[in-house]
Amino acid sequence: MRKYNALTKWLLEEGYSAGHHPDYVRVDVPMWQEKTLDHYDGGFTYERWWITEHQQVAEASRIVRMR
């Protein structure tokens, strides 16, 4: 069995694949390679814009709780 990261395991359970997945994740392989989940990142990775957006929300939430 391949070693997938937790995000990939969850998305596979939800029925997604390397060719069909939400827009907030990517299969991080070079453009000339076939999209496969069998690579060094362990499957899907979050898009940078999604990470940035959620970090900002988390930071804002933390600041509000401190007040």
Secondary structure as the mmCIF struct_conf table of DSSP 4:
data_model
#
loop_
_struct_conf.conf_type_id
_struct_conf.id
_struct_conf.beg_label_comp_id
_struct_conf.beg_label_asym_id
_struct_conf.beg_label_seq_id
_struct_conf.end_label_comp_id
_struct_conf.end_label_asym_id
_struct_conf.end_label_seq_id
HELX_RH_AL_P HELX_RH_AL_P1 ALA A 6 GLU A 13
TURN_TY1_P TURN_TY1_P1 GLU A 14 GLY A 15
BEND BEND1 ALA A 18 HIS A 20
TURN_TY1_P TURN_TY1_P2 ASP A 23 TYR A 24
STRN STRN1 VAL A 25 VAL A 27
TURN_TY1_P TURN_TY1_P3 MET A 31 TRP A 32
BEND BEND2 GLN A 33 GLN A 33
HELX_LH_PP_P HELX_LH_PP_P1 GLU A 34 LYS A 35
BEND BEND3 LEU A 37 LEU A 37
BEND BEND4 HIS A 39 HIS A 39
TURN_TY1_P TURN_TY1_P4 TYR A 40 ASP A 41
BEND BEND5 GLY A 43 GLY A 43
STRN STRN2 PHE A 44 TYR A 46
HELX_RH_AL_P HELX_RH_AL_P2 ARG A 48 MET A 66
#
